[in-house]
């Protein structure tokens, strides 16, 4: 077979060469050890936690080493493509604070290694495909879908590995140039397959996460270009990561089985193999058993879930870092005020077992993260979220900015900070008592206090209330009224001698807290009163007279 003539027959309009591409996309000039990596999501419209999981790894590896992190859109599967999906993906990455140095953007491509969308790189793939044909390493295959199904059926009967290889590939591998020309002239569709050799050898790849991986060498005549001239993932990955000069390829463990094909292509083309990082599958516990997160069953797999619930991006990042490196929590305890970007992330400390997505753990992380935020940042982030998801509450935040900031600042200083807020959705519910428009009494009054005592307490409290009292003077009055009504000022006295008191000061202050906030679990009563203002405080208490 004259492979040069075959290459011209298959790719008559391709004039470029691999050498030209090497000059067009030169080696990057970066510091020694700098990592160049990417995420390569498909524009299916479903942006999932795995996208962000791998983005966190890539961003940390690249930016900790003064390298490059870029976004590549892998849109070779036209059937799965959804209009607007690229914009949705980019918006989600921006929301969660993922910083790309180059790649696809909502306004086009940004960077010297463009285009960053695979369907726009057809010319590049065809140059390399033509080169492989010239080298005798690729051939056109005219197998129909029905013929491939028949081959698979035969292989199943014979208990053989499925695929096109060996004797199952011979008919197309051995076509003459004239036969190929005739089939193309008659309009028969074809795909370009890699010409592999049968072998019982093994390959060994040093995976950055899993260590050495040994597998049988590739024997499959896998597809390089589909019948529409668009590459398969296998071909596009090798070509793109070479010419975009990726040093590390971060992807899920489901791609491990494809390694022999990719190694084969890199070796055949004489290109350096990138460092592979096959990450653990995202798992959850269901009825005491671990299973893979499901798009159909588990809403938490979608990044949109975290946006809709108002889980702040910083909390999601820190939660993912706890999954990625076992020592992150220890680092956070030792560095409570540091930005999580300062954590020395290490890919060697990643687990090879499934990463457990525990929403209870995420809630705890989120409470910690929000408790460390200044009130101004909480107010701004909450307002931004409310504008989209709870516009009515956003109006209240805008209407009462000073009160909102003061309310958010309660318990936000000192060593023991309040951790009432776990996400922005829950924050709206927790903060609704600060505004008359949304105030409701959620909890019932303590049963230990009779209705007559309740009215008497509030009447006396209102008569003696001085809004200008400091915390000590205010509490002295509360204790005074408590004692006058026959309740123990010291809770331990009530525990020791319950027959001598109607109740304790805990019951009294709980009653006052519920009257002012509508709930038993709320910040310090005196601080709440100072933020609400005298008029609101008295109006709320008078309702109980």
Order of alpha helices (4+ residues) and beta strands (2+ residues): alpha-alpha-beta-alpha-beta-alpha-beta-beta-alpha-beta-alpha-alpha-alpha-beta-beta-beta-beta-alpha-beta-alpha-beta-beta-beta-alpha-alpha-alpha-beta-alpha-alpha-alpha-alpha-alpha-alpha-alpha-alpha-alpha-alpha-alpha
